[in-house]
């Protein structure tokens, strides 16, 4: 598991600019979605082409948040990194320049729909009411990446909880765009994972600076349980 840390200078600036590090005091569970990014076999299975071993360690935290949000009336969405023919044809910059020919072939094979690598990691608790949404870019809200924004807007969702992998790639990209699309975003510091603490914590600092409320699993669950326990006012 990562040892999360936000840079002290970011904390100081946050206090100066908004009075504290935390951003949101509460949320409306029925307008909240837990967006679980790319926790798939291709990123998590030992020996997989894109293995991030630390991602296996966050699964209990991800499941715990999903349980708490479902109980409070919110939505859980599993995002699946998808390299289908549309992705390959429309994202040549990535496939032609950021992958060797061999890695390109293996990544497409791994993340093609129906492949073992494309499937959601089996230890995640995926229930029938949860949604699975394919995406064709790092960020789920990039133009042409997925239908996530339309799905969330149709359900009147205005708040997101982000977990998944890789912290500084797909999770960060999704969180940045979400905030600029006017979602309130909670970024879970022990519910995201990448290759090492340095890369992970650099993203936490960037998120806390201007994009998200960076929060740990315990505090996130406590928030959800608190709003669930609040009496409904007619």
Protein Blocks (a to p, Z undefined) as FASTA:
>chain_A
ZZddddfklmmmmmmmnopablbfbdcfklcccddehiafklmgghiaklcfklmmmmmm
mmmmmmmmmmnopacddddddddfklmmmmmmmmmmmpcfklmmmmmmmmgghiaklpcc
fkbccdfkbccdddfbfblkbghkbmmlmmmmmnopabdcdedddfklmmmmmmmmmmmn
opacdddfklcccfbfklmmmmmmmmmmmmpccddfklmmmmmmmmmmpccdZZ
